[in-house]
Amino acid sequence: MTAAGPDRRPTLADVAAKAGVASSTVSRAFSRPQRVNRQTREHVLAVAERLGYVPNPAAQALESGRTRTIALLVPDITNPFFSGVIKGAERAAANAGLTLVLGDTAENSTTEAHLIQRLERAVDGFVVSASRLTDDELRTAAARTPIALVNRATSGLGCVVADYDTGTQQIVDHLASLGHRSFVFVGGPAESWSGARRWHGLQAAAARHGMGARRFGPYLPTLTGGPAAADAVIGSGTAAVVCHNDMLAIGMMRRLVERGRRIPEDLSVVGFDNVFGAEFCHPTLTTLAERTEDAGMRAVELLGLQVPARQVEGPTRVLPTHLVVRESTGRAPH
């Protein structure tokens, strides 16, 4: 056998020869350590480290039935909201010794379904953020490959969601304290679970204050969706608007200023998410902050609990929210 040299990567066989064990023992030491005597495993790992041996992920997957890879799917990789989810998921995956791959579903349920189908044999599980699939579609997919959800609750699956009930109450309390007696909710995608929860919470909070609440939309949850939403808001005569997310709110404010509306003197605007940029736009945006990094981390942890036993059931974890008051909200005009 040729010894591993500077021009050749050490192989599993090199480690086995140097450690004085069978190649199958080296393989199990990496892929199924519980099946190897502790002293032998430590000896094999020490020899592998000295030789600079790195196990082949594909070979490990064949041996263990696991790829040590998970996929994170988000509906819009350009939306700053998801950068927090991605950062938290990547950190949790690294801590667990997992590789994270990222997919963009383009706010499209068909694309999301195709990505899951294409990747399910290459990964041990999925973290899906703001899924656009139906509950039945998600449960069917999870029966094949474990799935944990962010910003979406589906019975039978592990889920991490924001506390929209308390958060929307904070928004309406804030508007009421400024003398507003009604508001318009500018909605995002019709398939958005979080959008439905936000609207439900806003309606309930408005009823408690005796305030009027109307919903417009759906609109694209992006900067480009803002102009159309702004034009509809101007026509409504409202003095307060709550937007599906910050990107839509910022796009809408740009258009409102172009059309001569003063914020907040003529119109108060509130967003959701507290994305990077919400405190740098003009005026700075009042918004409901969510713990996106924490959500990404917890979802990966939930998935880690499911993967070994190939289970799909999991708890729903609710993370707190808080209102960040900035310059875009002010007293209701007289």
N, C-alpha and C positions, 0 to 999 in steps of 0.2 A: 504494500500500500504506500502511496506517495504521501509524505508528511505535508501538513498544511504549511505553506510558505507565504512570503510577502505578496506573491502574485495570485494567490488562490484563497478564497474564503474557506475557513474551516467548515467541515461537514459534520453531520450527526455521527457518521462512521468514525471520523477523527476523534470526536469526544469519547465515543465508546471505547476505542482502542486505548486512548490515553488513560481513561478511568478504569479500564479493565472490566468492563461490563458489556452486556449485550446491547445492540442498537435499540432493541425494543424497550430496554430499561431507560435509556436516555430519552426516548420519545415520551414514555409515560411520565418521566420526571418533570417534563414541561407541560404536557397536555392533560395528564391525570395524576397529579402529585399525590393524591390520597391513596393511590394504589402502589406507591413505592415506599419502602422503609425510609424513615426520616434520615438516618445516618447516610444511607446510600444516596438519597436525593440531594442532600447537602454536598456530598462529595462530587456528584455529577455536576451540580450547578457551579461549584468552585472550579472544576476543570474547564467547563464551558466558558466561564468568565476569563480564565487565564488564556484560553485559546482565542478568545474574541468571537465565539460562536453565537449566532443569532438564529433562533428557530424559524423555520419557514411557516408563515401563517397558514398557507393553504394546506400544508402537510398536517399542521396541528388541527385544522378544522376537520380533516378526514379522520384523524385519530379520535378526537374528542366529540365530534358532532357539533362543535361550536366554532364560530369564526372570530369571536372576541371583537366583533364589529357591530355597531348599532347605527341606525340612520335617523337623522333629525329632518323632518319635513316642515317647511314654513310656507305660507301662502305668498309672501313677497319679500325676497331677500334684501330689497332696497329699502324697506321700511325700517327706520331706526328702532322701532319697538322690538323687533325680533333679534336685534344685535345682542340685547341683554339675555334673551332666551338662549341664543347660540353660545354666548360666553359662559353662562352657567352650566349648560349641558356639556360643553367641551371640558370644563374644569372637573365636573363630576365623572365624566368618562375617563379622563386621564388618571384621576385618583383610583378608579376601579380597574385600571390597566386595559381599558377598552379603546378602540379606534372609533372615531365619530365621522360619519360621512353626511354631507348636507345636500338636501334636495329642495328645489323651489317649485311649488305646485301652481304658481301663477294665478292664485285665487280661483282655481278651476277644479271642480270635483272629479272630472274625467281624468285630468292630468294627475291628480293625487292618487286615484285608483290605479292608474297605469304605473306610477312610480312604485307603489307598494307591491304590485304584482311582479314588477321587474326585479326588485331588490330583495324580495322576501327570502330567496334561497341563498342570498349572499350575506345576510346579516342575521344576528340573533334576535333582533327586535327593533321596534320603531318608537321614537318619540314624535308625535304629530302635534304641531301647534296650530290652533285655530282651524281645525279640520272642517272641510266643507262637505264631507260625506254624511250620509244618514246614519242614525244609530245602528240600524240593522247591517248596513255595509261595514261599519267599523267592527261590530261584533263578529261578523263573518270573517273579516281579515284577521282579527285577533285570534280566532280559533286556529289559524294556520301559523301565525307568527305573533308573539306577544307585542302589545301596543300599550303605551302610556300616553295620555293626552295632556296638553297644556291649553288653557283658555277654552276648555270644552268639557262638559260632563256627560258621560254616557254610562248608564248602569252596567255593571259587570266588568268595567275597565278601570285601571288606575288613572286618576285624574288630578290635575293641579289647576285650581281656578282662583280668580280674584274675588274678594268679598264685594260684590257689586251692590248688595242690599244696603250695607252701611255706606259705601262710597257714593251711591246716587243720593242717599239721604243728605250727605254732606253738601253735595252740589246744590240741591234744592234749598236746603237751609241757608246756604250762602246767598243765593239769588233772592230768597224771600227777605233776608236781612237788609238787602239793598233796595227793597221796595218793589221788586218785580212781582206782578200778579199773574203772569203767564210766561210761557217759553215755548220754543219750537225745538224739537229734537231732529237733527239732520242725520238720517240713518245711513248705514253702510250696506254691504251685501245682504241680500235677503236670506242667504243661507248661514249667516254668521250667528253662532250660538251666543257669543258675548254681546253682539248687538241686540239680540232679543232680550237677554237678561238686563242689559242697561236700560232699555226702553221700559221693561216691566218695572224695574226699580224706580225709575224716574216718575212713571205714572203713579205708583203707590205713594211716593213721597209728596208729589204734587197734590194728591187727594187729601193727604193729612194737613196740608197747608191751605187747602181750598184754592189752589192755583189751577189755571188752565194749562193743558199740555197737548201739543199737536205733533205728529210725526210726518216729516217729509222724506222723500227718497223712495227707493235706494239710490245712493250715489257711490262712485268709486272712492274707496278709502285712501285716496292719494291727493297730492297737490293739484293734479289735473281735474279732480272731481270738484274742487272748490268753487270755480266760477259759476257753474250751473246752480250749485246749492246757494251761493250768495244771491243770485238773481231771484231765485224763488223766495228767499228770506226777505229781500227788500220788498217784494210784492205782497208779502204777508202782513207787513206793518208791525211785526213783533219787535220788542226791545231787548230780548234775551234769546240766545241760541246755545244749545248744547249739541256738540258734534260727536259723531261716532268715534272718531279718533283725532289725534293731534294733527296728523298730516292733512286731513280734510279741513280741519279748523284753520290751519295756517294758510292753505290755499284759498279758503273762503275769505279770510281777512284781507288778503291781498286784493281780491276783487272788490270787496266792500270799500276799501280805501280808494281804489281806482274810480269807483262810482260816487265818491264824495261823502261817504259815510264815516263818521268819527267813532273810533272805538276807544274807550267804552262810553263816550258821552251820548251817542245815538243808539249804540247797540253793544250789549255785553256778550262775550263769547267764551264758552268753556269747552275744553277738549277732554279726551281720555288718553292715558298712557304715560304722560310726562316724558316724552322722547327727548333725546339729545337735540337741541335746537329750539325747544319750547321756551327756554329762558333767553334765547338770543334773537328771536324774531321781534318785530316791532308792530304793536306793543307786545311785551312779553305775555305768554299765554297762561291763563288760569286753567289748571288741568288736574285730573285725578291720577295720582301716581300709583303704579303697581310694582310689585317686586319681581321683575322679569328674570333677573339672574337667579334668584332663589327658586323661581318656578322651573327654570331649565334644570337646575341641579336636582331638585326634588323629583322631577319626572324621570330622570335617569336613575335615581335611586329606586323609585317605584319599579321601573323596568328591570333593574337588577334583582329585585325580589321575585319577579315573575319568571325570568329566563331559565334558571336551573331546572325548575319543575314544569316548564312550558305551560304555566297557568295564565289565565286571562283576567281573573278577578282581582280587584284591588280597591283600596279606599279612595275617597275623594278628599283632597287636602285643600282647604280654603285659606288663602293668604290675605293678610290685611291690606287695605288701601288707605290713602289719605289725600285730602284735597290740598293742592299747592296753589295759594292765592297770589296772583300776579296782576299785571296792569290791564288785562283785557276785560275785566269786569268792574262795573261801577254802578252808582246809584241809578235807578230807573228815571228816565226823563219825565218831566212833568208835562 
